């Protein structure tokens, strides 16, 4: 009986950490050359608009770099699907030389497959083994529809596609930008041979077996590269499967790596610096930016009140020409405006939640949920005041427990686990504009006559 060995190389959650890319690229190309048969995949969140080069090219610069690595397939993460406009997403992969695999996201209005993605692909090996590769991304039901995409439930999608894949292929591989808990659930429930995971930035150095399914994952930021090896008989049966990861720090460096990495950064900086926003007549501190942002949010939603945290603003703006790079440096987040509606009693509860966490949050170093700053900071309000006797005023009037009130804010507070009141509140999230893009509009209008 003949056998063949197949290697599945994989990266995930790179988040535009180009400092690791030169070593990763050499590692992938060397393995592709060394192995008799190998296929290479990325599991999403390859881009992050925190990086000036990514922001300046709307992610297309990342795709040009990925083209050099001979990827056979990728799926998307939330940093592709949720931080780009519908139009930008439809053009992200225009120059890609690899397949985008995505089975649980459709395009409105017709709920059709996106033009840039396939549900799955079938790879045929040297001995004729057929490997089905399916991609799935985290289905953010609250947010994707605002951008013109319809996400589908993961189990529902697998129930529909897995019987088809099992009929067509000997081996089924899932590229999962869903997170480790979901991957473990899928391993328990479904006959999937390998799940290569992402989203929760988990590292499985030697893989993990769950009810016969091999889970693999390579951490985050390109700190590791994964390698799943399969030994397959000539009749298509898996004889063995194992996963390993290689730390990037063990990979070879080159004298030119620094110049390459620095060059990408400078290229992005130059491009954004030339994108003029407006002329500002004086320095604007981060403190003042927080007040400006609340005014901008109120205007955007035509709402009487606003709230946001001071940690959203990282750098002062110097007097003179304001450009997009300065806005990125001060507000590097993938965070969007949000309008929430709260009963008066819920506003009282929100203040109680803030009071109990005030000191802790003021210095809390955090990442995630779109936040790319340093610390959370203090929560501020505009249009809502609390008097010394504890009474809360909304536009100067004492709030009524059963009356509805609107507050313009940011979607970040919906996703962090600090404020149950906000997590449960009805909201409208405006995904078509980031905080820094909103502020560019605000400052352009404010200083139009300067």
C-alpha positions in Angstrom: 0.0 0.0 0.0 1.4 3.4 -1.0 1.3 6.4 1.3 1.9 10.1 0.9 2.8 12.8 3.4 1.0 16.2 3.1 2.0 19.3 5.0 -0.5 22.1 5.7 1.5 25.3 6.6 -0.5 28.0 8.3 -0.4 31.6 9.7 -3.1 33.5 11.5 -3.9 36.8 13.2 -0.9 38.6 11.7 -2.5 42.0 12.3 -0.1 43.7 10.0 2.9 42.8 12.2 5.3 43.2 9.3 8.3 43.0 11.6 7.9 39.2 11.5 7.0 38.9 7.8 10.5 38.6 6.2 11.5 35.7 8.4 8.0 34.0 8.0 8.2 34.4 4.2 11.6 32.8 4.0 10.5 30.0 6.3 7.4 29.3 4.2 9.2 29.3 0.9 11.9 27.0 2.3 9.4 24.5 3.6 7.5 24.6 0.4 10.7 23.8 -1.4 11.8 21.1 1.1 8.5 19.2 1.4 7.4 16.9 -1.3 3.8 18.1 -1.0 2.6 21.1 1.0 -0.2 23.6 1.0 -0.2 27.0 2.7 -3.1 28.8 4.4 -3.9 32.0 6.4 -6.8 32.0 8.8 -7.7 35.7 8.9 -6.9 39.0 10.5 -3.9 39.4 8.3 -4.6 43.1 8.1 -4.9 45.7 10.8 -5.5 49.4 10.1 -3.4 50.3 13.1 -0.4 50.0 10.7 0.1 53.0 8.4 1.0 50.9 5.4 -2.2 48.9 5.8 -4.3 52.0 6.4 -2.8 53.9 3.4 -3.5 50.9 1.0 -6.7 49.8 2.7 -5.1 46.3 3.1 -4.2 45.8 -0.6 -0.5 46.3 0.4 -0.8 43.3 2.7 -2.2 41.2 -0.1 0.7 42.1 -2.3 3.1 40.8 0.4 1.0 37.6 0.9 1.2 36.9 -2.9 4.9 36.2 -2.4 4.2 33.4 0.1 2.3 31.1 -2.4 -0.8 30.8 -0.2 -3.2 28.2 -1.5 -6.2 29.6 0.4 -7.1 32.1 3.1 -10.2 33.0 5.0 -11.1 36.4 6.5 -11.2 37.6 10.0 -13.1 40.5 11.5 -10.2 42.8 10.7 -10.9 42.3 7.1 -14.7 42.0 7.2 -15.6 44.7 9.7 -13.0 47.5 9.4 -13.2 48.0 5.6 -16.2 49.5 3.8 -18.3 47.2 1.6 -16.6 48.7 -1.5 -13.1 48.4 0.0 -13.8 44.8 0.9 -15.0 44.0 -2.6 -11.6 45.2 -3.9 -9.3 43.9 -1.2 -8.4 40.8 -3.1 -8.4 42.2 -6.6 -4.6 41.4 -6.9 -4.6 38.2 -5.0 -3.0 35.1 -6.5 -4.7 32.8 -3.9 -8.2 31.7 -3.2 -10.3 33.3 -0.5 -12.5 30.6 1.2 -15.6 31.7 3.1 -18.7 29.7 3.5 -20.8 31.7 5.9 -20.9 35.3 4.6 -23.2 36.4 1.8 -23.7 39.8 0.1 -26.9 41.8 0.2 -29.3 42.4 -1.4 -29.4 39.0 -3.1 -27.6 37.0 -0.5 -25.1 35.9 -3.1 -21.6 34.6 -2.6 -19.1 37.5 -2.5 -17.3 37.8 -5.9 -14.0 37.6 -4.1 -14.6 34.3 -2.2 -15.5 30.6 -2.8 -17.4 28.5 -0.4 -14.7 25.9 -0.4 -12.0 24.3 -2.7 -11.0 20.8 -3.4 -7.3 20.0 -3.7 -6.1 16.8 -5.4 -2.8 15.4 -4.2 -0.2 13.4 -6.2 -1.8 10.1 -5.3 -5.2 11.4 -6.0 -6.3 12.1 -2.4 -8.9 14.8 -2.4 -8.7 17.5 0.4 -11.7 19.7 0.9 -10.8 23.1 2.5 -13.6 25.2 3.9 -13.3 28.7 5.4 -15.6 30.2 8.1 -15.4 33.5 10.0 -16.9 34.8 13.2 -20.6 35.7 12.4 -21.0 39.2 13.9 -24.8 39.3 13.5 -25.1 42.8 15.0 -22.6 44.5 12.8 -22.0 42.7 9.4 -25.5 43.6 8.0 -24.7 47.4 8.4 -21.9 46.9 5.9 -24.0 44.9 3.4 -23.0 41.4 4.5 -25.2 38.6 5.8 -23.4 36.3 8.3 -24.7 32.8 8.7 -24.6 30.6 11.8 -21.6 28.3 11.9 -23.4 25.0 12.7 -26.1 25.8 10.1 -23.4 26.3 7.5 -21.5 23.2 8.3 -24.7 21.1 8.4 -25.3 22.3 4.8 -21.8 22.0 3.4 -20.1 19.1 5.3 -22.2 16.3 3.7 -21.3 17.7 0.2 -17.6 17.9 1.2 -17.6 14.4 2.6 -19.0 13.1 -0.7 -16.4 14.9 -2.7 -13.3 14.5 -0.6 -11.3 12.1 1.5 -10.0 14.7 3.9 -11.9 17.8 5.3 -10.0 20.8 6.6 -11.6 23.8 8.2 -10.0 27.2 8.2 -11.7 28.6 11.3 -11.6 32.3 12.3 -14.1 31.4 15.0 -12.0 31.0 18.2 -10.9 28.1 20.3 -14.2 27.4 22.2 -16.0 27.1 18.9 -13.3 25.0 17.4 -13.6 22.6 20.4 -17.4 22.5 19.9 -17.0 21.7 16.2 -14.5 19.0 16.9 -16.9 17.3 19.3 -19.9 17.6 17.0 -18.7 17.1 13.4 -16.6 14.7 11.4 -13.9 17.2 10.4 -10.4 15.9 10.1 -8.4 19.1 10.8 -9.5 22.5 12.2 -6.9 25.2 11.8 -8.0 28.0 14.2 -7.6 31.7 14.8 -9.5 34.7 16.2 -8.8 34.1 19.9 -5.1 34.2 19.4 -4.6 30.8 20.9 -1.4 28.8 20.5 -1.5 25.0 20.2 2.2 24.2 20.1 1.6 20.5 19.4 -2.1 20.6 18.4 -5.0 19.3 20.3 -7.2 16.2 19.6 -10.9 16.6 20.2 -13.0 13.5 19.4 -10.7 12.6 16.6 -10.5 16.1 15.1 -7.0 17.7 15.2 -7.1 21.3 16.2 -4.1 23.5 15.2 -3.3 27.2 15.9 -0.3 29.5 15.7 -0.9 32.2 18.2 -0.9 35.8 17.0 1.2 38.6 15.3 3.3 36.1 13.3 5.1 34.9 16.5 4.7 31.4 15.3 4.0 29.4 12.0 2.1 26.2 12.1 2.7 23.0 10.3 0.2 20.1 10.2 1.5 16.9 8.7 -0.8 14.1 7.4 0.2 10.6 6.4 -2.4 9.4 3.9 -2.8 6.0 2.3 -3.4 5.6 -1.4 -7.0 4.9 -0.8 -7.5 8.3 0.9 -7.4 7.3 4.6 -5.6 9.3 7.1 -3.0 7.1 8.9 -1.6 9.8 11.1 -1.9 13.5 11.7 0.0 15.9 14.0 0.6 19.6 14.4 3.7 21.5 15.4 4.5 25.2 15.6 7.8 27.0 15.0 8.6 30.3 16.9 9.5 33.1 14.6 12.5 34.0 16.8 14.1 30.6 15.7 13.8 31.5 12.0 16.7 33.0 10.2 17.2 36.8 10.0 18.7 38.8 7.2 20.6 42.1 7.2 18.0 43.6 4.9 15.0 42.7 7.1 15.1 45.9 9.1 15.3 48.1 5.9 12.3 46.2 4.4 10.2 46.6 7.6 11.1 50.2 8.1 10.5 50.9 4.4 6.9 49.7 4.7 6.3 51.8 7.7 7.8 54.9 6.0 5.9 54.3 2.8 2.6 54.2 4.8 3.6 57.3 6.8 4.4 59.3 3.7 1.2 58.4 2.0 -1.0 59.3 5.0 1.0 62.5 5.7 0.3 63.8 2.2 -3.5 63.4 2.8 -4.3 66.8 4.1 -7.3 67.2 6.4 -7.4 70.9 7.5 -5.4 73.7 9.1 -5.6 74.0 12.9 -4.8 77.3 14.5 -3.2 75.9 17.7 -2.1 72.7 19.4 -5.0 70.4 20.3 -4.2 68.2 23.3 -5.6 64.7 23.8 -7.8 66.1 26.5 -9.4 68.6 24.2 -9.8 65.9 21.5 -12.0 63.9 23.9 -14.4 66.9 24.2 -14.2 67.5 20.4 -15.1 63.9 19.8 -18.2 64.0 22.0 -19.4 67.1 20.1 -18.7 65.3 16.8 -20.7 62.2 18.0 -23.6 64.4 19.1 -23.6 66.1 15.7 -23.3 62.9 13.8 -26.3 61.2 15.4 -28.2 64.5 16.2 -28.2 63.3 19.8 -28.4 65.5 23.0 -25.7 63.6 24.9 -22.4 61.7 24.4 -19.9 59.7 26.3 -16.5 58.3 25.7 -13.2 57.3 27.5 -10.1 59.5 27.5 -7.9 56.6 26.5 -9.2 56.9 23.0 -6.8 59.7 22.3 -3.1 59.0 22.2 -1.2 61.9 20.7 -1.6 65.7 20.7 -2.1 67.6 17.4 0.5 70.3 16.7 -0.6 73.6 15.3 -0.5 73.7 11.5 -1.6 71.3 8.9 -3.5 68.3 10.2 -3.1 65.1 8.1 -4.4 61.6 8.2 -1.2 60.2 9.7 -1.6 62.4 12.8 -5.2 61.2 13.1 -4.1 57.6 12.9 -1.4 58.2 15.5 -3.9 59.7 18.0 -6.8 57.4 17.2 -5.3 54.1 15.9 -8.4 52.1 16.7 -10.8 50.1 14.6 -13.7 51.6 16.5 -17.0 53.1 15.2 -19.7 55.5 16.3 -22.7 54.0 18.1 -26.0 55.4 19.3 -27.6 53.7 22.3 -31.0 54.1 23.9 -31.2 53.7 27.7 -34.0 54.1 30.2 -33.3 56.6 32.9 -32.9 53.8 35.5 -30.3 52.2 33.3 -28.3 55.4 33.2 -28.3 55.4 37.0 -27.0 51.8 36.9 -24.4 52.7 34.3 -23.0 55.4 36.6 -22.9 52.8 39.4 -20.9 50.5 37.1 -18.5 53.3 36.3 -18.1 54.3 39.9 -17.2 50.8 41.0 -14.5 50.5 38.3 -13.3 54.1 37.9 -9.8 53.8 39.4 -9.2 50.4 37.9 -10.2 51.5 34.4 -8.3 54.7 34.6 -4.9 52.9 34.3 -6.1 49.6 32.7 -3.8 48.6 29.9 -5.9 46.9 27.3 -6.1 45.5 23.8 -8.8 44.1 21.6 -12.4 44.9 20.8 -11.1 47.3 18.2 -9.0 49.2 20.8 -5.4 49.9 19.7 -4.4 52.5 22.4 -2.6 52.3 25.7 -5.1 52.5 28.6 -8.8 52.7 29.0 -8.8 56.0 30.9 -11.8 57.9 32.5 -15.3 58.0 31.1 -16.6 61.5 30.2 -20.0 62.8 29.4 -21.4 65.7 27.4 -25.1 66.6 28.0 -25.3 64.4 31.1 -24.2 65.7 34.5 -24.3 64.3 38.0 -25.0 66.8 40.9 -23.4 66.6 44.3 -26.5 65.1 45.8 -26.2 62.2 43.3 -29.1 63.3 41.0 -28.3 62.8 37.3 -29.3 65.5 34.8 -29.9 65.0 31.1 -29.8 68.3 29.3 -30.2 70.0 32.6 -33.3 68.0 33.7 -33.5 65.2 36.2 -33.7 61.9 34.4 -36.9 59.9 34.8 -36.5 56.2 35.5 -38.9 55.0 32.8 -38.1 57.5 30.1 -35.9 56.7 27.1 -32.7 58.7 26.5 -30.2 58.6 23.7 -26.4 58.7 24.1 -23.9 58.9 21.3 -20.8 56.9 22.0 -18.5 54.2 20.5 -19.1 50.6 19.8 -16.1 49.6 21.8 -18.1 49.8 25.0 -20.6 47.3 23.6 -17.9 44.6 23.3 -15.8 45.1 26.4 -17.1 43.1 29.5 -17.1 46.1 31.8 -20.6 47.5 31.3 -23.6 45.1 31.3 -26.0 48.0 30.9 -24.4 48.9 27.5 -24.1 45.2 26.5 -27.8 44.8 26.9 -28.8 48.2 25.4 -30.5 48.6 22.0 -27.9 50.3 19.8 -27.3 51.6 16.3 -23.7 51.1 15.1 -22.3 53.1 12.2 -19.7 50.8 10.7 -19.1 52.9 7.6 -16.9 55.3 9.5 -14.1 54.9 12.0 -13.6 57.3 14.9 -10.6 59.0 13.2 -12.5 59.4 10.0 -15.4 61.1 11.9 -12.9 63.4 13.6 -11.4 64.3 10.2 -14.8 65.4 9.0 -15.4 67.3 12.3 -12.1 69.2 12.2 -12.4 70.0 8.5 -15.8 71.6 9.1 -14.8 73.3 12.3 -11.7 74.9 10.9 -12.9 75.5 7.3 -12.5 79.3 7.6 -9.1 79.3 9.3 
